[in-house]
Amino acid sequence: MIVTINGKDLWANPGETILTVAQREGIKIPTLCYMQGFSPTGSCRVCVVEVEGYRSLVPSCAQPVSEGMRVLTNSPKVRRARKTIVELLIANHPQDCLVCVRNGNCELQTLAAEYGVRDFRYTGERRTNKKDVASPSIERDPNKCILCGRCIRVCHETQNVGAIDFARRGFSSYVTPAMESSLNTSPCVYCGQCIVVCPVGALTEKSHEKIVWEAINDPDRVVVAQTAPAVRVALGEEFGFEPGTIVTGKMTAALRRMGVNYVFDTNFGADLTIMEEGTELISRLKNGGSLPLLTSCSPGWIKYVETFYPDLLDHVSSCKSPQEMTGAIIKSYYAEKMNIDPASIFVVSVMPCTAKKFESQRPELGEEYPDVDAVLTTREMARMIKNSGIDFQKLDDDHFDDPLGESTGAAAIFGASGGVMEAALRTAHFAITGKEMDNIEFTPIRGLQGVKEAKVKIGDNDLRVAAVSGLSHINQFLDDIRNGSSAYQFIEVMACPGGCINGGGQPLPADPIKVKKRIEAIYEIDRSTPRRCSHQNESIQRLYAEFLGEPNSHKAHELLHTHYVNREVR
C-alpha cells in the first residue's frame, strides 16, 4: 500500500505502524516507551504525529498504516505537543541531572535539548517514593521513573521473571515489585536487562566503585583485577571507539594506571571451567548422572533455576563460574606461589554483568573469605578510568600478568551465547577421542537467536546440544526435563539475550548493531589466538600438575565447585 509521510509517497506493508515505516525511510520520530520487537503501548505519547482526517494526534508506534494515509511527523502542532509532553515529564522528575549517573546519556535529557526546553513551565506536587537499594546488584529510584514500562516488558517478555509491574493508579502510579516490596525479596534474577532498556536513571547497578578505590588506596591490600571476555570488546564504546573494537591492551594498561597491583584474565578461569565442566559432562555420559547437563556460568540463570525450577538443580553443573574460579585460584594457588597472605588479597572483577555482584556475595562461594571481593560493570570501569584522569585512547597496550593471564580462543567465546557450549565440545572431543577436532567452529550454535541447536558426534557418542539465551526461551526445555521427555545431553543457558556481550552492565544505550559487532569481535579474538582449545592452555596444565592434580579431583571440587540454594517462591 502507499502512504504519504511529510509529502513523500512511501510503500508500506499491511500491519506496519507509522513509526516502523518512518524509521525504514530515515524519518526520525522520537520515542520513549517504544522498543523494537515488543508490542507497542503508546503510553508516553512522545511519538505522536498528525494524520489527515483524525481529530487528535496519534501515537505513531501503535497506529497501523492504511492505504492513502497522509501523515505529518514534524508539523508545528506535533512539535508543540512533544515539547509539552517532555515538559510534563520533567515537571515530575527530580531534575538532578548534574549528579545523575545517566547525565549525558539520558533519553529524556536528550529530548529536552532537542525540543528546546529551557525553563520549568509546570510546577506542582512530585512523587516521593523511597529509593530501593537493598538488592546486591540493582538500585531503583522510582522518582526518576517516567512510567514508560520498558523495564516491565523486558522482565516479563524477554526474561519471563515478572519481578516488577505497575502499582497504584493515576498520579500515584509507579513501578515496583509485588506488594510494593524490594527487589531483594522479589524473584528478580539481577540480570540487569531492565537497566539496559531504562531510558533514564531510574534503574542503575549498585556501584562498587567506592570500595574498589578504598582497596586500591589501602597499602595493606594487594588488589588483583580480572577482566571478562565481553568487556574488552565493549569498553572502547565509552571512549569513542567503534563498537566491537578490541581494547584488551588499553584496558589492562588503564587498570595498572589506576593502581591495581596485578591484572589477570577471567579467560583463564573460562579455560579452567571447561576442563572441569567438560570432565563433568564426560563423567555423566560414561557413568550415569542427571542429563542433560545445564551450564552454570550465568549467575542470573542460576538464580532463575533456583527460584522457579529448584527440583532440577541436580542437572546444573556444580562448576563455579569463571569469575569465581579465577578468584579462588588467585587466593589459593597464586597466593601460595607468591607467598602472599590470602586475607590481604582484594579481588575485583570487571564484568559485563550486574548479576555477578550478587554472585560474588553468595556465601557458598568461598570458605574463609569470598572468592571475589567486588565487581565492576563495564560502565563502572569506564567511570573509574575517567575519574583517574586517564586518556584511554592514548594508552599504550599492556599485557596480563602470568600465570593467570594466559588463555585460549575457546575462553574468549564465552562472551557470546553458544560459546561455552562450543568451547566445552572442543575439549570434550579431545578428552574422549584423544584427537583434536577437524573443524572446531560450531556455527549452528552461534548468533543472536534465543535458541540454537546442533547434533554432534564425539567418538561413539551422538550428542544433541542446545544454546539458550534470554530466560523466556528456557522454560520448555526445563519442562521437558521435568517430565522426562528431554532429548538433549548438554544445554548452555545464558540469562541475557545474546549472552554476556549484551549483559546488564554493558555500555548504554544497547542496540542490535552494537551487540552484533561485539560478537564479531569475540570470534575474531578466537580466530587470532594461537591456541583455541582450553586443554591447550599451558598455564592450566601447570596448575593441575602443581596444585589441583586432575580435573574433578578432590581439591578441584573444594576450590572450583559449589552447591545451590532452593529459593522457590511459595
C-alpha positions in Angstrom: 0.0 0.0 0.0 1.0 3.6 -0.4 1.1 6.1 2.5 2.3 9.7 2.4 4.6 10.9 5.1 5.7 14.6 5.0 4.6 14.9 1.4 6.5 11.8 0.2 4.8 8.7 -1.1 6.1 5.6 0.6 5.5 1.9 0.3 4.2 0.2 3.4 3.3 -3.4 4.3 -0.1 -4.2 5.8 0.1 -4.2 9.6 3.1 -1.9 9.8 2.9 1.1 12.1 3.6 4.7 11.1 6.7 4.6 13.2 8.2 1.5 11.5 7.6 2.9 8.0 9.1 6.2 9.0 12.2 4.6 10.6 12.8 2.5 7.5 12.8 5.6 5.4 15.1 7.5 7.6 12.4 9.8 9.1 13.1 10.4 12.8 10.3 10.2 15.2 11.2 10.4 18.9 10.2 7.6 21.3 10.5 6.8 24.9 8.2 3.8 25.7 8.7 2.1 22.3 11.1 -0.9 22.0 11.7 -2.8 18.8 10.4 -6.3 18.9 7.9 -5.7 21.7 4.2 -5.0 21.4 3.6 -1.2 21.4 1.9 0.5 24.3 1.7 4.1 23.1 1.9 5.2 26.8 4.5 8.0 26.6 2.9 9.8 23.6 6.2 11.4 22.6 6.0 9.8 19.2 2.7 11.5 18.3 2.1 12.5 14.7 -0.6 14.3 12.8 -2.8 12.2 10.5 -5.1 13.9 8.0 -8.7 13.3 8.9 -8.0 12.4 12.5 -9.3 14.8 15.2 -6.3 14.4 17.5 -2.7 13.4 17.3 -2.0 9.7 17.3 1.0 7.7 18.7 2.9 6.5 15.7 4.3 3.5 17.5 0.8 2.0 17.8 -1.1 3.4 14.8 -1.2 1.0 11.8 -0.9 2.5 8.4 -3.8 2.4 5.9 -4.0 2.9 2.1 -3.8 6.6 1.3 -3.0 7.7 4.8 -1.3 11.2 4.9 1.0 11.8 7.9 2.9 14.8 9.2 5.7 13.9 11.6 7.1 17.4 12.3 4.3 19.9 12.0 4.1 22.9 14.4 1.2 21.2 16.2 3.3 18.0 16.6 6.4 19.8 17.8 4.3 21.8 20.4 2.7 18.6 21.7 6.0 16.8 22.0 7.6 19.7 23.9 4.7 19.8 26.3 4.9 16.1 26.9 8.6 16.4 27.7 8.0 19.4 29.9 5.3 17.5 31.9 7.7 14.5 32.3 10.4 16.8 33.6 7.9 18.5 36.0 7.6 15.2 37.9 11.3 14.5 37.7 13.9 15.1 40.4 15.8 17.4 37.9 19.2 16.4 39.4 20.8 15.8 36.1 24.3 17.1 37.1 24.6 14.4 39.8 22.8 11.6 37.9 24.7 8.6 36.7 22.9 8.9 33.3 23.9 12.6 32.8 24.9 13.0 29.2 23.4 9.6 28.3 19.7 10.1 29.2 16.9 9.9 26.6 14.7 12.4 28.5 17.6 14.8 28.7 18.3 14.5 25.0 14.7 15.1 24.1 14.6 18.2 26.4 17.6 19.6 24.5 16.1 18.7 21.1 12.8 20.3 21.8 14.3 23.4 23.3 13.1 23.0 26.9 14.9 25.9 28.7 12.7 26.5 31.8 10.2 24.8 34.1 6.8 26.0 33.0 4.9 23.4 35.1 5.3 23.1 38.8 3.5 21.2 41.5 3.5 18.1 43.5 6.0 15.4 42.7 6.3 11.7 43.5 8.2 11.0 46.7 8.7 7.2 46.7 11.6 5.6 48.6 14.7 4.6 46.8 15.2 0.8 46.8 18.9 0.0 47.5 18.5 -3.4 49.2 19.4 -5.5 46.2 23.0 -6.6 45.9 23.0 -5.7 42.2 20.4 -3.2 41.1 19.2 0.1 42.6 15.7 1.6 41.8 14.8 5.3 42.1 11.0 5.5 41.5 11.2 9.3 41.5 13.2 9.2 38.3 10.9 6.8 36.6 8.9 8.1 33.6 6.5 5.2 33.6 7.5 4.1 30.1 7.1 0.4 31.1 10.1 -0.8 29.2 11.6 -2.5 32.3 8.3 -4.3 32.9 8.1 -5.6 29.4 11.7 -6.9 29.2 11.3 -8.5 32.7 8.0 -10.2 31.7 8.5 -10.9 27.9 12.3 -11.4 27.5 13.2 -12.8 30.9 9.9 -14.4 32.0 10.6 -13.4 35.5 7.9 -10.7 36.2 9.7 -9.2 39.2 8.2 -5.8 38.6 5.0 -4.2 37.4 2.8 -1.1 37.7 1.1 -0.4 41.0 -1.4 2.1 42.2 -3.4 4.4 39.9 -3.2 7.9 38.4 -0.6 10.3 39.7 0.4 7.7 42.3 1.3 5.1 39.7 4.8 3.6 39.9 6.9 0.6 39.0 7.6 -1.8 41.9 7.9 -5.5 42.8 4.8 -7.3 44.1 3.4 -6.0 47.4 5.5 -2.8 46.9 8.5 -4.7 48.3 12.2 -4.5 47.4 13.9 -6.2 44.5 15.9 -8.0 47.2 12.8 -10.0 48.3 11.3 -10.5 44.8 12.1 -13.2 42.2 14.4 -10.8 40.4 17.4 -12.6 39.0 19.6 -9.4 38.9 20.3 -9.8 35.1 20.1 -6.0 34.7 18.2 -6.1 31.4 15.8 -3.6 33.0 18.8 -1.2 33.3 19.7 -1.8 29.7 16.3 -0.6 28.5 15.6 2.1 31.0 15.8 5.5 29.2 16.6 7.5 32.3 18.4 6.9 35.7 15.5 5.1 37.4 17.4 1.8 37.3 21.2 1.5 37.9 23.7 -1.0 39.0 24.8 -1.0 42.7 28.1 0.7 42.4 31.3 -0.9 43.8 33.5 2.0 42.7 33.9 3.3 46.2 35.0 0.1 47.8 37.4 -0.6 45.0 39.0 2.8 45.4 39.3 2.2 49.1 41.1 -1.1 48.4 43.5 0.5 45.9 44.4 3.2 48.4 44.9 0.8 51.3 48.7 0.0 51.5 47.9 -3.3 53.2 45.8 -4.6 50.4 47.1 -6.5 47.3 44.5 -5.6 44.6 44.1 -8.1 41.8 41.8 -7.3 38.9 40.4 -9.8 36.5 38.5 -8.9 33.3 35.8 -10.9 31.4 35.9 -11.6 27.6 32.9 -9.4 26.8 34.3 -6.3 28.5 37.3 -6.0 26.1 35.0 -5.7 23.1 32.7 -3.1 24.6 34.7 -0.9 26.9 36.0 1.1 24.0 32.5 2.4 23.2 32.7 4.5 26.4 35.7 6.3 24.9 34.6 6.9 21.4 35.9 3.7 19.8 33.7 1.9 17.2 31.5 -0.9 18.7 33.4 -4.1 18.7 36.8 -2.6 18.9 39.1 -4.9 20.9 40.8 -2.8 23.6 42.4 -5.6 25.7 45.8 -3.9 26.0 44.5 -0.5 26.8 42.1 -1.9 29.4 45.0 -3.7 31.1 47.1 -0.6 31.0 44.3 1.5 32.5 43.9 -0.9 35.4 47.6 -0.6 36.2 47.5 3.2 36.0 44.6 3.2 38.4 46.8 1.4 41.0 45.9 -2.2 40.6 48.8 -4.5 41.6 48.1 -7.4 39.3 45.9 -7.8 36.3 44.7 -11.3 35.3 42.3 -12.6 32.7 39.0 -14.2 33.5 39.5 -16.1 30.3 42.0 -18.2 32.3 39.1 -19.1 34.6 37.0 -19.8 31.5 39.6 -22.4 30.3 39.6 -23.8 33.8 35.8 -24.0 33.7 35.9 -26.0 30.5 38.4 -28.5 32.0 36.1 -29.0 35.0 32.7 -28.9 33.2 33.9 -30.9 30.2 35.1 -33.6 32.6 31.8 -33.5 34.5 29.9 -33.9 31.2 32.1 -36.9 30.2 31.6 -38.5 33.6 27.8 -38.2 33.4 27.8 -39.7 29.9 30.0 -42.6 30.9 29.0 -43.3 34.5 25.4 -42.1 34.6 24.1 -38.9 36.1 21.4 -36.3 35.6 21.2 -35.4 31.9 21.0 -33.0 30.2 23.9 -31.2 31.9 23.0 -27.5 32.3 25.8 -24.9 32.3 26.4 -22.8 35.4 28.3 -19.7 34.2 25.5 -17.3 34.2 24.5 -16.2 37.8 21.2 -14.7 36.6 20.3 -18.1 35.1 21.4 -19.9 38.3 19.1 -17.7 40.4 16.3 -18.3 37.9 16.5 -22.1 38.2 16.9 -21.9 42.0 13.7 -19.8 42.2 11.4 -21.4 39.6 12.8 -24.9 39.0 14.7 -25.9 42.2 13.8 -29.6 41.6 16.1 -29.6 38.6 19.2 -28.3 40.4 20.9 -31.7 40.1 21.0 -31.2 36.3 23.0 -28.0 36.8 26.8 -28.3 36.6 28.4 -27.9 40.0 31.2 -25.8 38.5 31.7 -22.3 39.7 31.6 -19.5 37.1 34.9 -18.4 35.5 35.0 -15.2 37.7 34.7 -17.3 40.9 37.2 -20.0 39.7 39.7 -17.3 38.9 39.1 -15.6 42.3 39.5 -19.0 44.1 42.8 -19.7 42.3 44.1 -16.2 43.0 43.5 -16.7 46.7 45.0 -20.2 46.9 47.4 -21.3 44.2 48.7 -17.8 43.3 48.8 -16.6 46.9 50.9 -19.7 47.8 53.1 -19.3 44.8 53.8 -15.6 45.5 53.9 -16.0 49.3 51.0 -13.6 49.8 48.6 -13.8 52.7 45.2 -14.6 51.0 43.5 -12.4 53.6 45.3 -9.4 52.2 44.2 -10.0 48.6 41.3 -8.0 47.2 39.9 -9.5 44.0 38.0 -7.1 41.8 36.2 -8.5 38.7 35.4 -6.3 35.7 32.3 -7.9 34.3 29.6 -7.2 31.7 27.0 -8.4 34.2 25.1 -7.0 37.2 24.2 -10.4 38.5 27.9 -11.1 39.1 27.6 -8.6 42.0 25.0 -10.9 43.6 27.1 -14.0 42.8 30.2 -12.6 44.5 28.3 -12.2 47.7 26.9 -15.8 47.8 28.2 -17.5 51.0 28.6 -20.7 49.1 31.5 -19.2 47.0 34.4 -19.0 49.3 35.3 -20.8 52.6 37.3 -18.4 54.8 36.8 -15.4 52.6 35.0 -14.7 49.3 36.5 -15.7 46.0 35.7 -12.2 44.7 35.5 -9.1 46.8 34.0 -6.6 44.4 32.5 -6.5 40.9 32.7 -3.6 38.5 30.4 -3.4 35.4 31.9 -2.2 32.1 30.2 1.1 32.8 31.7 1.5 36.3 35.2 0.6 34.9 34.8 3.4 32.3 33.8 5.9 35.0 36.8 5.0 37.2 39.1 5.4 34.2 37.7 8.8 33.6 37.9 9.7 37.3 41.6 8.8 37.2 42.3 11.4 34.5 43.5 8.7 32.1 43.3 9.4 28.4 42.2 6.0 27.3 42.7 6.5 23.6 46.3 7.4 24.1 47.3 4.5 26.3 49.9 2.0 25.0 48.8 -1.6 25.1 49.8 -3.6 28.1 49.5 -7.3 28.9 48.1 -9.5 31.6 50.3 -10.9 34.4 51.4 -14.5 34.5 50.4 -17.2 35.1 46.7 -16.4 35.3 46.9 -14.2 32.2 47.2 -17.0 29.6 44.0 -18.1 27.8 42.8 -19.7 24.6 40.4 -18.7 21.9 37.9 -21.1 23.5 37.8 -18.9 26.6 37.2 -15.7 24.6 34.0 -17.1 23.0 32.4 -17.5 26.5 31.3 -13.9 25.9 28.8 -14.9 23.2 25.8 -17.2 23.5 26.8 -20.7 22.4 30.5 -20.0 23.3 30.5 -22.1 26.5 29.0 -25.0 24.6 31.4 -24.7 21.7 34.4 -24.4 24.0 33.3 -27.5 26.0 32.8 -29.6 22.9 36.2 -28.8 21.6 37.8 -30.1 24.8 35.4 -33.0 25.3 36.2 -34.3 21.8 39.9 -34.4 22.7 39.3 -36.0 26.1 37.1 -38.7 24.6 39.0 -39.5 21.3 42.5 -38.2 22.1 42.3 -36.2 18.8 41.7 -32.6 18.1 38.5 -31.8 16.1 39.0 -31.3 12.3 36.7 -28.2 12.4 36.4 -26.6 15.9 33.9 -23.9 14.9 30.3 -24.8 15.7 28.4 -22.3 13.5 24.9 -23.8 14.3 25.1 -22.6 17.9 26.4 -19.1 17.1 24.4 -16.0 16.6 21.7 -13.9 18.4 18.8 -16.4 18.2 17.2 -17.2 21.5 17.5 -21.0 20.8 20.2 -22.7 18.8 20.5 -26.5 18.4 23.0 -29.0 17.0 23.8 -32.7 16.8 27.4 -33.6 17.4 29.2 -36.9 17.2 32.1 -37.4 19.6 33.7 -40.8 19.4 30.8 -43.2 20.0 28.6 -40.5 21.5 25.9 -38.8 19.5 25.1 -35.7 21.4 22.2 -33.4 21.0 23.0 -29.9 22.3 21.3 -26.5 22.6 22.4 -23.0 23.5 19.7 -20.8 25.0 19.9 -17.1 25.8 17.1 -14.9 27.2 15.3 -16.7 30.0 11.9 -16.7 28.3 13.3 -19.4 26.0 14.4 -21.9 28.7 11.0 -22.9 30.2 10.1 -25.5 27.5 13.5 -27.2 27.9 13.1 -27.3 31.7 9.5 -28.6 31.5 10.7 -31.4 29.1 13.5 -32.3 31.6 10.9 -32.3 34.4 8.5 -34.7 32.6 11.3 -36.9 31.3 11.0 -36.1 27.6 14.2 -34.1 27.0 16.2 -35.3 24.1 19.3 -33.3 24.9 22.6 -34.2 26.7 24.0 -30.7 27.2 22.3 -27.3 27.3 24.1 -24.0 27.7 21.9 -21.2 29.3 22.7 -17.5 29.4 20.3 -15.1 31.1 20.9 -12.2 28.8 19.8 -12.3 25.2 22.8 -12.9 23.0 25.0 -13.8 26.1 27.4 -11.6 28.1 28.1 -9.3 25.2 24.6 -7.9 25.9 24.9 -8.1 29.6 23.2 -5.7 32.1 26.5 -4.0 32.8 27.5 -3.1 29.3 27.6 0.4 27.7 24.3 2.2 27.1 22.3 2.5 25.1 22.5 -1.0 23.7 21.2 -1.8 20.2 21.4 -4.9 17.9 24.1 -3.4 15.7 26.4 -2.8 18.6 25.8 -6.2 20.0 26.4 -7.9 16.7 29.7 -6.1 16.3 30.7 -7.2 19.8 30.0 -10.8 18.9 32.1 -10.5 15.7 35.0 -9.2 17.7 34.7 -12.1 20.2 35.1 -14.6 17.4 37.9 -12.6 15.9 39.8 -12.9 19.2 39.2 -16.7 19.0 40.5 -16.9 15.4 43.6 -14.8 16.1 44.6 -16.7 19.3 47.4 -19.3 18.7 45.7 -21.9 21.0 42.0 -22.3 20.5 41.1 -25.2 22.9 41.1 -24.9 26.7 43.1 -28.1 27.2 46.0 -26.5 25.2 46.5 -23.7 27.8 49.9 -24.4 29.3 49.3 -22.4 32.4 46.2 -24.5 33.1 48.3 -27.7 32.5 50.8 -26.5 35.1 48.0 -25.6 37.6 46.8 -29.2 37.5 50.3 -30.6 37.6 51.5 -28.4 40.5 48.3 -27.9 42.5 45.0 -29.4 41.6 46.0 -32.9 40.4 43.4 -33.5 37.7 40.0 -32.2 36.6 37.3 -33.0 39.1 39.8 -34.1 41.7 39.0 -33.7 45.4 41.0 -30.5 45.6 39.4 -29.2 42.4 36.0 -29.8 44.0 36.9 -28.0 47.1 38.0 -24.9 45.2 36.2 -24.9 41.9 32.8 -26.4 42.5 29.8 -25.3 44.6 26.2 -26.1 45.5 22.9 -24.3 45.0 20.0 -23.0 47.1 16.3 -23.7 46.8 14.8 -20.2 46.5 11.4 -21.3 45.4 8.7 -18.6 45.9 5.8 -20.2 47.8 
